[in-house]
Amino acid sequence: MRSWHKGAFLLILLLCCLAGAVCLSLFTGSSSLSLGELYHALQAGDKTDTTYRIFLYVRLPRTLAAIFAGAALAVSGAIIQAVLNNSLASPNIIGVNSGAGFCALLAASLAPTAWAAVPLAAFVGALATSLFIYALAAKTGASRITLVLAGVAVSSILSAGIDAVTLLDPDLAVGASNFMIGGFSGISLKKVFPAGWYILIGLLLALPAGNELNVLSLGEDIARSLGMRVTLIRLFLLAVASVLAGAAVSF
């Protein structure tokens, strides 16, 4: 009971911190906004109003993108650590983000107007990378450190692929830097919403799997002895982690 109260208190504290960060993101910046000004601007619905434009086209997309990306990458990292049973594993270290970025950039080059296709391509790239790393670990019996090093090598290869795409299509150079470094400059609701649906679906699939993740963290032998279908559960969780990481990287 004490542990439950401690967890609930921590959750409430973090939610309060999130609410405070959202308020700072929406109302502070190079041009500060007050709650009254924002209310009147939204009520009037004048798209030429400066307050209306700052909120709807700059502050709100950036805030939503930060929330979605933070939630997606945090849950994706927790899943990958449990599935690979390696506390060093994360979407960026083992190359999942690079795979998502490469395929998303490729999709943006081939279909620049199809925003909905970019998150889907990012998911495919993230999933393919995750499955490759998982297959490598299963076939070779690689140690935890070797697995991370293999992921770093795969990430470097995919980063080289991103460089090749930008050389062939120089207009994507700005987008490529965002995939490799990350940022929310120039984000819009049109980019956030398609990926946001992928993230919400991924979170809804991941949250009920907490018990499975805890069992996998104990090791494959213990998980099998408890009757878990380890291979099937791992593949499902890797797919969910790929949806989350790919969608976050896509914007």
PyMOL commands that set and color helices and strands:
alter all, ss='L'
color gray80, all
select helices_A, chain A and resi 2-27+35-44+50-84+96-110+117-140+144-168+170-181+189-217+220-225+230-250
alter helices_A, ss='H'
color red, helices_A
deselect
rebuild
show_as cartoon
